[in-house]
Amino acid sequence: MQFKILIQKEPEGAYTALVPRLPGCITYGETIDEALAMSKEAIGLYIEELKSRGEGIPDDSETLEYNLTLEEV
């Protein structure tokens, strides 16, 4: 399974990690590596919960990703 993870640097210096494909799956880390490790753990727990409820597990294996840069208006 593949999951996209968005990492944002917070003003205080830590990092927030969001997993868009799994609503509410958000975690934090003091470093990018820590945020990634915490994301892996959070995804695992999220998947366990979905399985326990008999729900399907969405992933990003068919998701295309693009970055679009716009000039300031």
N, C-alpha and C positions, 0 to 999 in steps of 0.2 A: 504494500500500500504506500501511496505517496501523499504527502501533505505539504502544502505551501505554508510557510511561517513568515509572518510580517514582524519585524523587530524595529521598535522605535526607541530612540534614546530619550530619556526623560530629563527634565531640567536639572534634577538633583544628581544626574550621572548614571543612574541604573537604567536597565533596559526592560521594556515591556514586550512580550511575545504574544502574538495573536494567531490563532489557527482559524482562518475565515470559514473553512469547510465544516468546522465543528462549532456551532454557535455557543458562545459562552466559554470557550476553551481559551483562557487567557492566563498567563503566568508571568513571572518576573525573574530577573537575575541581575547581579551586580556587574557582570561582564556579559559579552555576547555569548561566550562559550557556556556560561552558567545558564543564560536564558534558553539556549538551545537544549541543554541537558534537562532543564525543567520542562521544556516543551515536550520532549520525548516522554517524560514521565506523565505529564498531563494528558497527552494523547492516549497513552496506554490505559490510564484510568477511565478516560472518556469512553474508549472502545469497550472496556469491561462492562461499564454501565449499560451501553447500548445492547451488548450481548445478553446481559441479565434480563433485559426487558424484551428480548426477542426482536429487536429492531435491526434494520440493515445498517451497514457501516459505509458511509460515503467516503470517497477519497478524491484526490486531485489527479489521478492517473490520466484522465481524459480532458483535463483543464489546460487551456492554452494561456500563456502569460505574455503580456506585452508591457513595455514601459513607454509612456508617451510624454514627451517634454513639450510644453507650450511656452512660447515667448511671452513675456509680460505684455499686457495690453495697455 
